[in-house]
Amino acid sequence: MVAVEVVDVTDELKSDYDVVVAGGGAAGLSGALMLARARRSVVVIDAGAPRNAPASGVHGLLARDGMPPAELVERGRAEVRGYGGQVVSGEIGAVTREEAGFRVALTDGRTVRARRLLLATGLVDELPEVPGLRSRWGRDVLHCPYCHGWEVRDQAIGVLASGPLSVHQALLFRQWSDDVTLFCHTMPSPSGEEAEQLAARGIRVVDGEVASLEIVDDRLAGVRLNDGTVVKREALAVAPRMVARIGFAEGLGLRPVEHPSGAGEHLPSDATGRTDVPGVWVAGNVTDLTAQVGSAAAAGANAGAQINADLIAEETREAVAARTRGDAPFSAASESRVCEAVLGDRRHGL
Ligand SMILES: Cc1cc2nc3c(=O)[nH]c(=O)nc-3n(C[C@H](O)[C@H](O)[C@H](O)COP(=O)(O)OP(=O)(O)OC[C@H]3O[C@@H](n4cnc5c(N)ncnc54)[C@H](O)[C@@H]3O)c2cc1C
């Protein structure tokens, strides 16, 4: 007969957890899976808006290539729950330090306490304000060639200059198509070495501000300039400013800083996800702006293991201290106290 362990999980928040995970995308769920398997009490509190939600599939993810983002998250949630972890819908409004850990307040008024925090709330893509652009985001308005490059291979690709890495982005997309046009939009026309690189790779440069996108039959058809010219394009790459979603952690002194690449703001951490605030780890896009789903999941798993190790170190310190004080179960001192209480003067020894 096979013994089956039944793990009963509800979505009702308890008052205390070893770990509260903020955010249930690839990073948060992966961290929670690690922690639940380490027999930690863990809850993922998730607002339910993963960054790649507008995309039809997750690409470049080994063994799951093309899976719809919502399905990936659902599978992850089921795996966490399968080991007794909880996944609860809600938005965290604030986290503050308490004597023995942290207090996590949800915007709906619920609160929980945690010994450790894993913050995996991702980032916000701040898109350029061009009429028609936002509604195409994740479909034919793209940012990452590794996520979408294959799907738009050999198409007429535009690159909207909207950040310090736009020339680099145009050179990257050239790998997938030999028909790439860089729209300077509000940025100065590339000069010097950059202009030479673009020319050498056959990338057309169009000066002038972009007025809007031309959409025909629910597809991108072109890019309209302020002077009325329409340049036919089937896909448009943009460089959104990427800003870590971490405002709720200000009470801990955690604030995003400008990323050295100029691509946005992130919350710095060490290679294991540990922040400057003891007991708080981060994983995924909130700290690594360029993390894809695979690397976000890996960072979450790594942070989960580090948190478990940190808790083990704390519990071991406490056990050693208790043993030294003589109040540990089965220490010589506690055995003697029990003996005294139970047998009193009926004791006899050799
Ligand atoms: C259009 C698009 C397409 C992409 N395609 C691909 C692809 O094909 N392949 C690939 O590998 N990567 C792709 N990416 C990148 C991918 O989205 C990220 O790598 C991934 O989402 C990062 O995971 P994460 O867990 O860090 O953040 P997210 O997946 O964004 O998860 C963060 C979670 O935290 C929640 N949250 C935020 N604030 C709070 C709060 N205060 N309280 C509670 N919960 C909160 C959010 O609702 C969200 O559910 C794409 C990105 C975009 C924008």
PDBQT file of the ligand as one rigid body, heavy atoms in Angstrom, charges set to zero:
ROOT
HETATM    1  C1  LIG A 401       5.139  41.761 -22.669  1.00  0.00    +0.000 C 
HETATM    2  C2  LIG A 401       6.183  40.912 -21.980  1.00  0.00    +0.000 A 
HETATM    3  C3  LIG A 401       6.485  39.665 -22.469  1.00  0.00    +0.000 A 
HETATM    4  C4  LIG A 401       7.442  38.879 -21.852  1.00  0.00    +0.000 A 
HETATM    5  N1  LIG A 401       7.739  37.663 -22.381  1.00  0.00    +0.000 NA
HETATM    6  C5  LIG A 401       8.651  36.890 -21.781  1.00  0.00    +0.000 A 
HETATM    7  C6  LIG A 401       9.008  35.630 -22.351  1.00  0.00    +0.000 A 
HETATM    8  O1  LIG A 401       8.505  35.239 -23.412  1.00  0.00    +0.000 OA
HETATM    9  N2  LIG A 401       9.927  34.880 -21.702  1.00  0.00    +0.000 N 
HETATM   10  C7  LIG A 401      10.512  35.294 -20.543  1.00  0.00    +0.000 A 
HETATM   11  O2  LIG A 401      11.308  34.542 -19.989  1.00  0.00    +0.000 OA
HETATM   12  N3  LIG A 401      10.208  36.482 -19.996  1.00  0.00    +0.000 NA
HETATM   13  C8  LIG A 401       9.290  37.278 -20.572  1.00  0.00    +0.000 A 
HETATM   14  N4  LIG A 401       8.997  38.502 -20.037  1.00  0.00    +0.000 N 
HETATM   15  C9  LIG A 401       9.640  38.894 -18.785  1.00  0.00    +0.000 C 
HETATM   16  C10 LIG A 401       8.837  38.340 -17.586  1.00  0.00    +0.000 C 
HETATM   17  O3  LIG A 401       7.612  38.993 -17.547  1.00  0.00    +0.000 OA
HETATM   18  C11 LIG A 401       9.598  38.542 -16.286  1.00  0.00    +0.000 C 
HETATM   19  O4  LIG A 401      10.862  37.910 -16.394  1.00  0.00    +0.000 OA
HETATM   20  C12 LIG A 401       8.888  37.900 -15.098  1.00  0.00    +0.000 C 
HETATM   21  O5  LIG A 401       7.547  38.317 -15.055  1.00  0.00    +0.000 OA
HETATM   22  C13 LIG A 401       9.588  38.277 -13.787  1.00  0.00    +0.000 C 
HETATM   23  O6  LIG A 401       8.989  37.572 -12.752  1.00  0.00    +0.000 OA
HETATM   24  P1  LIG A 401       8.785  38.240 -11.313  1.00  0.00    +0.000 P 
HETATM   25  O7  LIG A 401       8.266  37.154 -10.461  1.00  0.00    +0.000 OA
HETATM   26  O8  LIG A 401      10.007  38.960 -10.905  1.00  0.00    +0.000 OA
HETATM   27  O9  LIG A 401       7.675  39.386 -11.517  1.00  0.00    +0.000 OA
HETATM   28  P2  LIG A 401       6.151  39.269 -11.996  1.00  0.00    +0.000 P 
HETATM   29  O10 LIG A 401       5.960  38.097 -12.880  1.00  0.00    +0.000 OA
HETATM   30  O11 LIG A 401       5.786  40.596 -12.550  1.00  0.00    +0.000 OA
HETATM   31  O12 LIG A 401       5.347  38.973 -10.672  1.00  0.00    +0.000 OA
HETATM   32  C14 LIG A 401       5.200  39.940  -9.660  1.00  0.00    +0.000 C 
HETATM   33  C15 LIG A 401       3.880  39.675  -8.944  1.00  0.00    +0.000 C 
HETATM   34  O13 LIG A 401       3.844  40.508  -7.778  1.00  0.00    +0.000 OA
HETATM   35  C16 LIG A 401       2.530  41.056  -7.674  1.00  0.00    +0.000 C 
HETATM   36  N5  LIG A 401       2.594  42.287  -6.865  1.00  0.00    +0.000 N 
HETATM   37  C17 LIG A 401       3.116  43.485  -7.178  1.00  0.00    +0.000 A 
HETATM   38  N6  LIG A 401       2.990  44.350  -6.152  1.00  0.00    +0.000 NA
HETATM   39  C18 LIG A 401       2.364  43.663  -5.163  1.00  0.00    +0.000 A 
HETATM   40  C19 LIG A 401       1.953  44.002  -3.841  1.00  0.00    +0.000 A 
HETATM   41  N7  LIG A 401       2.146  45.228  -3.318  1.00  0.00    +0.000 N 
HETATM   42  N8  LIG A 401       1.323  43.053  -3.094  1.00  0.00    +0.000 NA
HETATM   43  C20 LIG A 401       1.124  41.798  -3.594  1.00  0.00    +0.000 A 
HETATM   44  N9  LIG A 401       1.506  41.436  -4.836  1.00  0.00    +0.000 NA
HETATM   45  C21 LIG A 401       2.115  42.352  -5.609  1.00  0.00    +0.000 A 
HETATM   46  C22 LIG A 401       2.113  41.301  -9.116  1.00  0.00    +0.000 C 
HETATM   47  O14 LIG A 401       0.717  41.438  -9.227  1.00  0.00    +0.000 OA
HETATM   48  C23 LIG A 401       2.665  40.046  -9.800  1.00  0.00    +0.000 C 
HETATM   49  O15 LIG A 401       1.729  38.991  -9.767  1.00  0.00    +0.000 OA
HETATM   50  C24 LIG A 401       8.084  39.338 -20.683  1.00  0.00    +0.000 A 
HETATM   51  C25 LIG A 401       7.779  40.622 -20.183  1.00  0.00    +0.000 A 
HETATM   52  C26 LIG A 401       6.845  41.398 -20.826  1.00  0.00    +0.000 A 
HETATM   53  C27 LIG A 401       6.540  42.771 -20.294  1.00  0.00    +0.000 C 
ENDROOT
TORSDOF 0
